[in-house]
Amino acid sequence: MDADDLLDRLSALALPGAAADLALPAALDDETLDVPVLVEAGLRMADVPNALLLPAGRPLRVAIAATFTAEAVAPLLRVLLLRAGIAPELYVCPFGQAEAQLADPGSDLAAFGPDVTLLLLHDEALLPDDRDPATLRAALGERLAALRRAVDGFAGRTRGSVLLHTVPLSRPEQRAVISFRDRAALGRIWRELNCELLELGERPGPVHVVDLESLLTDHPGGLRDERLHRFASMAWSAGVELLYAREAATFCRAVAGLSRKVLVLDLDGTLWGGVVGDDGLTGIDLGPLYPGNAYVEVQRRVKDLRRQGVLLAVSSKNEPEIVDRVFGEHPGMLVRAEDFVARATGWQPKSDQLRHLAGSLGLGLDSFVFADDSRFECAQVRHALPEVAVVHLRGDPAGHVRGLLDPDHFAVLATTEADRDRTGLYRARYDREREAESFTSAEEYLRSLGLRVTVREADDYMVPRLVQLASRTNQFAMVKGAHSEAETGAFARSADRVLLGFEVADRFGAEGVVGGVWISRRPGHWLIENFVMSCRVFSRGVEHAVLQSVIDRALADGAARLDARLVPSSRNRPGAAFYPSAGFAPAAGDRLTLPLVPRPDLRPDWIDLDEESARA
C-alpha cells in the first residue's frame, strides 16, 4: 500500500463517526514502510480509538520513562503493538522526570498503573561530570545503586513489569580517552556496569533487562545524531529507536501472554536442501559443506528452541515413508522424529495440514508459526489462516537461521521446568487423542486413563510457572491478567490468601503443573480471585476435582460460601462456562457465589485427588 494512502486512512479514522478499518493493522506490517512513515502512523493512531483498528486486541497499559528525549519511541511502539494484536494505552513521563516519577508513590506514572514500564537510559545520565578512571567505578556504582532503589521501590508498589536495558557507551566518551590502556580500563568499567544491570534481570521478580548493547553489534547506523543530541537531547538515532521499540514490543507481547508456542516446519528446502522425493535420501543437501551446513545450522537452532519449550511440528508435501527414512537414517540429521510433537505429511494444502495439527494438539492457530521456503505455500497459509505467523525463508539458506529467529515469536519472560518437558507432554497428549478414538464413550476412555490430580499450596519454585500460566492461558482464565509476578508471590506468602497449584498425571505420564487458583480469605467466605488451567487438560474433569479441593479447604477454614470472580471475554468462553456448571449463581458485579452447606460433591469418580494440608 502507498504510504500516503495508509496515512490518509489513519487520519480518516480520527474523524467523528468514522467506521472501523480492520484491514489497517495488516497494512502496517508492510516491510517497505520506513521509520518516518511508521512514526507518523503512530502519531496519527494516537487520535484513533483502538476499537476502530483492533476491537478484539489485548488491552495493555505501557509507560515510557526516559532519561533523554525519545519522542519517536511511543508512536513506533504503538504501531508495533497494534501489529502484535495488542491494543495499547501509552503514557510518556515528562522529560527529565523519569527517576523522580519512579521514586514518588504519588506520581502520575504510579497513578497510570502501567502493566509495563519501559525505562530508557543513556550514558550521560549515568556518568559523573568527572570522568577520571580512578573515581569512575565508585561514581557509577553509586549512580546504579540509586537507580536500583528507585526501580525496586516502584516495582514493589505496582503490579506491572519493568524493562531496563544495557547502556551503550557513545563514541565521544570512548574517543575522549587517548590512551589505549585507559580505553581498556574504561571499557571494562562500563561493561561491569552493564553486567550489574543484566544481573537485575536475572533475579526473580518483575524487573527484566534487554541487552541493547549486544543488539547494536549488527545495527548499521550510529548510536546517535550528535546535532540532534545537542539540539534536542535525543540520545538515540531513528534506527536505534526502531530497534529498541521492536524489542520492547516483543517484551510487551510476552507480558500479554501472546508468545507463540508451536513452530511448524516445512522439510524440503527448509530442514534440508533439495527435494527428497526427487533427489533421494543421499541427494539432499545436509552436511559439513555449504549449502548443507546452512541446513544443519537451522536444525541446530530448531533443536535449541525445542529444549526451551517450543513445540516442533512438520507440515510437508511428501510421502510419509520417505520422511521417516530421512529422520531415521540420514547421518546429517540433528533433529529426529522424537523432537516433533506431530507431523502432517501428504498432499493436502498446507493450511489444511495446520488445521489438523492444531486440532490434534488442542491449541489455537494463533499460537502457531509456520516456516517454509516456498513463496506460494507461505502466501497460501497467510491468506487462509491469518492468525498464523508466517516466516518465509527466502533466498540463500545461509540466512535462514536469522530469518527464523529474528521475529522473536517465541520470546517469554522466563522458562520453567515445565517448558523444557513440553515436547514430551504434548506427544503424550497426541497419543491420548489417538487412543481415545478406540473407545465407545468419553467416560469409558477417561476411566481407562488412571487420572490423578494433586493440589498443593504453591512454593517459590511453583510461582514462576503459575505466573506463566496466568499470562499465556486464554481459554480457561477467569480474569485475564489479574495477577502480576509480584502479586502472585505475595499471594504465596500471605496468611490471608491461598495460592494453589495443581498437577495432573495418568498412565501416559505426568503433565506437570497445569493450573493455579488465587484465593482471598474473607470473613465467613473465600473468594476465588482467579482460576487458570492449561488447555492441554481440558475435558477430563480436572477443574471440578480442583474446585472440590478448594471447597474442602474453605469448609475446614470455617467458610460458609465460596465466591468467585469472572470477567468474560471472547477468548475465555470455555472457562466462563465452568462456574455455572459447578453450581455457582450470579451475584453482584463480576462475582458468582456457591453455598457450601450442604457440601457440594464435584469430584468426578474417575479422578483420584491428592491434597496437601492447607496452611494453618
Buried (B, 14 or more C-beta within 10 A) or exposed (E): BEBEEBBEBBEBBBEEEBEBBEEBBEBBEEEEBEBEBBBBBBBBBEEBBBEBBBEEBBEBBBBBBBBBBBBBBBBBBBBBBBBBBBBBBBBBBEBEBBBBBBBBEEBEBBEBEBBBBBBBBBBBBBBEEEEEBEEBBEBBBEBBEEBBEBBBBBBEEBBBBBBBBBBBBBEEBEEEBEEEEEBEBBEEBBEBBBEBBBEBBEEEBBBBBBBBBEBBEEBEEBBBBEEBBEEEBBBBBBBBBBBBBBBBBBBBBBBBBBBBBBBBBBBBBBBBBBBBEEBEEEEBBBBEEEBBBBBBBBBEBBBEBBEEBBBBBBBBBBBEEBBEBBBEEBEBBBBEEEBBBBBBBBEBBBBBBBBBBBEBBBBBBBBBBBBBBBEEBBEBBBEBBEEBBBBBBBEEBEEBBEBBBEBBBBBBBBBBEBBBBBBBBBBBBBEBBEEBEEEEEEEEBBBBBEBBBBBBBBEEEBBBBBBBBBBBBBBBBBBBBBBBBBBBBBBBEEEEBBBBBBBBBBEBBBBBBBBBBBBBBEEEBBBBBBBBBBBBBBEBBBBBBBBBBBBBBBBEBEBEBBBBBBBEBEBBEBBBEBBEEBBBEEEEEEBBBBBBEEEBEBBBEBBEBBBEEBEE
